[in-house]
């Protein structure tokens, strides 16, 4: 579990360095961002996806990108000045790049069973 947390924190850090509209300062707050984002994605996001199911069906699943961006903005709002996302577009880009970076890091460092 600690390895997954560190990989997620590293993914947050790499993604924030990649995108100009997202900042994590100081760098060790990436661990806190990973914890808060993990909590939001496991508890709040499923409820929001369930409530937004009709619009998600109408948009053929594309509304999921908006939901992910809103979850990133919620995380930014909770954490405050240490994790700043400038707009919903940067949040959408952050969620897409974070997914790709996290996937690549999990390929490099697979979880041990």
ChimeraX attribute file (.defattr): number of C-alpha atoms within 10 A of each C-alpha:
attribute: neighborCount
match mode: 1-to-1
recipient: residues
	/A:1	7
	/A:2	7
	/A:3	13
	/A:4	16
	/A:5	16
	/A:6	15
	/A:7	20
	/A:8	26
	/A:9	22
	/A:10	21
	/A:11	25
	/A:12	30
	/A:13	24
	/A:14	16
	/A:15	24
	/A:16	23
	/A:17	14
	/A:18	14
	/A:19	15
	/A:20	11
	/A:21	16
	/A:22	22
	/A:23	22
	/A:24	20
	/A:25	14
	/A:26	9
	/A:27	16
	/A:28	13
	/A:29	17
	/A:30	25
	/A:31	19
	/A:32	17
	/A:33	23
	/A:34	22
	/A:35	17
	/A:36	18
	/A:37	23
	/A:38	16
	/A:39	13
	/A:40	16
	/A:41	16
	/A:42	11
	/A:43	11
	/A:44	13
	/A:45	19
	/A:46	13
	/A:47	12
	/A:48	15
	/A:49	16
	/A:50	10
	/A:51	11
	/A:52	14
	/A:53	15
	/A:54	12
	/A:55	14
	/A:56	18
	/A:57	12
	/A:58	10
	/A:59	11
	/A:60	10
	/A:61	13
	/A:62	12
	/A:63	17
	/A:64	19
	/A:65	16
	/A:66	17
	/A:67	19
	/A:68	22
	/A:69	23
	/A:70	18
	/A:71	21
	/A:72	26
	/A:73	22
	/A:74	17
	/A:75	24
	/A:76	23
	/A:77	14
	/A:78	14
	/A:79	15
	/A:80	11
	/A:81	12
	/A:82	18
	/A:83	24
	/A:84	20
	/A:85	26
	/A:86	14
	/A:87	13
	/A:88	15
	/A:89	13
	/A:90	18
	/A:91	26
	/A:92	21
	/A:93	19
	/A:94	23
	/A:95	22
	/A:96	16
	/A:97	19
	/A:98	21
	/A:99	16
	/A:100	14
	/A:101	20
	/A:102	21
	/A:103	15
	/A:104	13
	/A:105	16
	/A:106	16
	/A:107	10
	/A:108	9
	/A:109	12
	/A:110	11
	/A:111	10
	/A:112	5
	/A:113	3
